[in-house]
Amino acid sequence: MRNTTPYLHFKGNAEQAINFYKSVLGGEFLIFQRYKDVPGGEKMSSQDQEKLIHVSLQVSLSITIMASDTMQSAEQDLVAGNNFHICLHTESEAETERLFEGLSKNGHVEMPLNKTFWGAYFGMCQDKFGIHWMLSYSVDQK
């Protein structure tokens, strides 16, 4: 594995939260993307279009915090325990598949592994203990 990243989920206030973390922890935004900026975003309500689909705050060379807003219109309701994922950045597609298979065994696949529009081989699952995971492999990752 290359590294791990906390990925936080919010009920529409990800922008306020990530700006708060930046004010306390410092760093710089590497990605700051709204739902309206991605394929299919034009089909969403104007309120959902303004929510954050992905933000990445690099605090230091070894610490990055990522976040997004959930889509309540898609029945993505947050409760304590499902408001974060641990994101594993892997070295290869084979490693990604091995780890995904192991973590999702006797758990629940939230999003099967697949190649995404942002260029990663990516999937999400919940393990048998209720912990949520994201696995991501991208050739250009550092």
C-alpha positions in Angstrom: 0.0 0.0 0.0 1.1 3.5 -0.7 -0.8 5.2 2.2 -4.1 5.7 3.9 -6.4 8.7 4.0 -9.4 9.6 6.1 -12.4 10.3 3.9 -15.1 12.3 5.7 -18.8 12.5 4.6 -21.1 15.5 5.5 -24.7 16.4 5.2 -24.3 19.4 2.9 -21.7 21.2 5.0 -18.5 19.7 3.7 -17.3 23.1 2.5 -17.6 24.7 5.9 -16.0 21.7 7.6 -13.0 21.5 5.3 -12.5 25.2 5.5 -12.5 24.9 9.3 -9.9 22.1 9.1 -7.8 24.2 6.8 -8.0 27.1 9.2 -6.8 25.0 12.1 -4.4 22.5 10.4 -3.2 24.6 7.5 -2.3 23.1 4.1 -3.7 23.6 0.6 -6.5 22.3 -1.5 -5.4 19.9 -4.2 -9.0 19.2 -5.4 -12.1 21.2 -4.8 -14.9 19.8 -7.0 -18.7 20.2 -6.9 -21.3 17.8 -8.2 -22.1 20.3 -11.0 -18.6 19.8 -12.3 -18.8 16.1 -13.0 -20.6 14.1 -15.8 -24.3 13.9 -15.0 -24.2 16.9 -12.6 -26.5 18.9 -14.9 -29.3 16.4 -14.1 -29.2 17.2 -10.4 -31.1 19.8 -8.5 -29.4 23.2 -8.2 -29.0 22.6 -4.5 -27.3 19.3 -5.0 -25.1 20.7 -7.8 -23.5 23.1 -5.3 -22.5 20.4 -2.9 -19.0 19.0 -2.9 -18.4 15.7 -4.6 -14.7 15.7 -3.6 -12.3 17.9 -1.8 -8.7 17.0 -0.9 -6.8 19.0 1.7 -3.1 18.3 1.8 -2.0 19.2 5.3 1.6 17.9 5.0 3.6 15.6 2.8 2.2 12.6 4.7 -1.3 13.8 5.7 -4.3 14.5 3.4 -7.9 14.8 4.4 -10.6 14.1 1.8 -14.3 14.9 2.1 -17.6 15.0 0.3 -21.3 15.8 0.8 -23.8 13.0 0.8 -26.8 13.2 -1.5 -29.9 13.0 0.6 -31.9 13.1 -2.6 -30.2 9.7 -3.3 -31.2 8.5 0.2 -27.7 8.7 1.5 -28.4 9.4 5.2 -25.5 9.8 7.6 -25.4 8.5 11.1 -22.4 8.2 13.4 -20.3 5.3 12.0 -21.0 5.8 8.3 -19.7 9.3 8.1 -16.2 8.3 7.1 -14.3 5.7 5.1 -10.7 4.7 5.4 -9.2 5.0 1.9 -6.3 2.7 1.1 -4.2 3.8 -1.8 -2.7 0.7 -3.4 0.3 -0.2 -5.5 -1.5 -2.2 -8.3 -4.9 -3.4 -9.5 -4.0 -6.9 -8.2 -3.3 -5.6 -4.7 -6.6 -3.6 -4.8 -8.5 -6.7 -5.8 -6.9 -8.8 -3.0 -7.5 -6.3 -0.3 -11.1 -5.5 -1.5 -11.9 -9.2 -1.5 -10.6 -9.7 2.0 -12.2 -6.6 3.5 -15.6 -7.2 1.9 -15.8 -10.9 2.8 -18.8 -11.4 5.1 -19.4 -7.7 4.8 -21.1 -5.6 2.2 -20.0 -4.2 -1.2 -21.1 -0.6 -1.5 -19.5 0.0 -4.9 -17.8 -2.8 -6.8 -14.3 -2.3 -8.1 -14.3 -0.6 -11.4 -12.4 2.0 -13.5 -13.8 5.4 -12.8 -14.2 8.6 -14.8 -11.5 10.2 -12.7 -9.0 7.5 -13.8 -8.7 5.3 -10.7 -9.5 1.6 -10.2 -11.8 2.1 -7.2 -14.3 0.4 -5.0 -16.1 0.8 -1.6 -17.1 -1.8 1.0 -18.1 -2.3 4.6 -16.3 -5.0 6.5 -18.0 -7.5 8.8 -17.3 -5.2 11.7 -19.1 -2.2 10.2 -16.0 -0.2 9.1 -16.3 1.5 5.7 -13.4 1.2 3.3 -12.4 2.8 0.0 -9.7 1.2 -2.2 -8.1 3.2 -4.9 -5.3 2.5 -7.4 -4.2 5.1 -9.8 -1.0 5.0 -11.9 -0.3 8.7 -11.2 -0.7 8.4 -7.4 2.2 9.5 -5.2 
